[in-house]
Each structure stands twice: as structure tokens, then as C-alpha cells.
Amino acid sequence: MDPLDRLAEPGLDLLARVDTLLAAGAPEGHPVWPLLRRMQLLPGEAVRAFLDLHPAPLATAGHAVRRLIRGYDDACAALTDPGVWSGPAGSSYDEARTALLRHLDEGPESLVGRLESTAGYADALADWVEGSRWAVARVLAEVLGSTEAVRVRAATAPGAGPAVGSGAAAEIATRVLSVLGVAYDGAETLLRQWTPSLAESTWRSTSGPSYHGGPLRIG
């Protein structure tokens, strides 16, 4: 359990009140409006969705992908032996063996290269989730102890008028949605950075003639 998990219950309670007040409107021209248009969610809904993101499954996925690389290492080791064939068939075999080695583990576009990139992307996402959860936890701790939180609770008490706390609700929403906006910007940046390295690995054959029959000499 991290700080965000510990703050989830009181934080969601406060943000539910904020959502209620915002549903009745916010001050005209307030900075919360562009944030609401961008996020398309009220702050309580946005944080509730973010609570489902955890770094551990992503880190585990990265480790699992790296374990797959061992199998490719074994296959490459078996292919390093050029064999004892000679003649056209031997040349054809050597060409195919070299091409397969290249496809399996030569550079970032090989299968191993793509696996390493996939594992790296999973690690980067895990780091992003962990850092973002800390950032959301910090802003929740700040707004929970703010004067705006006192006004929001008073405005949502039985018999109170929602207009009394609309400004305070808008201030809290602005702080929370701003942090979430930065977090999602980080996720989009990661996707742009890693997308070229996550493309499908295509077969890169070597140039040269292929074997279509003929004498085969061994030894």
C-alpha cells in the first residue's frame, strides 16, 4: 500500500463533494474550465480511475519478457556453428543461418532487440505509474488540509447552498486536475518515445543466391 492508497478514502470523499459542487457550476473564467474540457472528467472520477493503475504488474511484465530472451540466446548459440556442409547446399544453408541469426539477435530491429525494447517500455511505464501516484498523493494531502476543503465540506453539509463552495471546489479541482494532466502528458511522451522501438520486427534476409538443387558435399 502506497501513500495514494492510504489517502484514497478521505481523498475520494472530498472529491465527491467537489464533483457535486462543480456539477452545479464553477465561477466564470476560472482556470478549472480548460482542465475540465481537456480531461473530460470531474476530479473525483479522474482520481478514481487513476487508483486502478499500479506499477507492480508492469514491472513483472518487464521481467517476464526478459526471461524470454534466454530462449533466443539458446537458439542463436545453436546457429553459430556453420556446420560441415559445402557446395551450393552448404552456401545456401550458411546464407539462411546468417539471415536467421540476424533476424533473431542483431540490432534493435531484431526479435531480441524488440523484446528488450518491450521490457524497457514496461519498466518505463512502471516508473511513470509510481511517480504519478506519488504526485497525486501529494496533491491530495495538500487539498485535504486546505481551507478550500473546509469550505467544500461546509457547502455540502445538509441545508447548505452549493453556490457557497463553488469557488473552493473549483480551486481544489484545478490543483488535482493539473497534476493529473501532467501525469497523462508523461504517459503520452513515453508512448511517442518508445513507439519506434516497439514496431514489428520484419524479416531482413541476406542478399545472394538461394539453393534450388545441385550437388551436396559434406566434409
HELIX and SHEET records of a PDB file:
HELIX    1   1 PRO A    3  ALA A   23  1                                  21    
HELIX    2   2 VAL A   32  MET A   39  1                                   8    
HELIX    3   3 PRO A   43  PHE A   50  1                                   8    
HELIX    4   4 PRO A   55  LEU A   79  1                                  25    
HELIX    5   5 GLY A   87  ASP A  105  1                                  19    
HELIX    6   6 LEU A  111  LEU A  144  1                                  34    
HELIX    7   7 THR A  147  ALA A  155  1                                   9    
HELIX    8   8 PRO A  162  GLY A  165  5                                   4    
HELIX    9   9 SER A  166  TRP A  194  1                                  29    
HELIX   10  10 THR A  195  LEU A  198  5                                   4    
SHEET    1   A 2 TRP A  85  SER A  86  0                                        
SHEET    2   A 2 ARG A 217  ILE A 218 -1                                        
END                                                                             
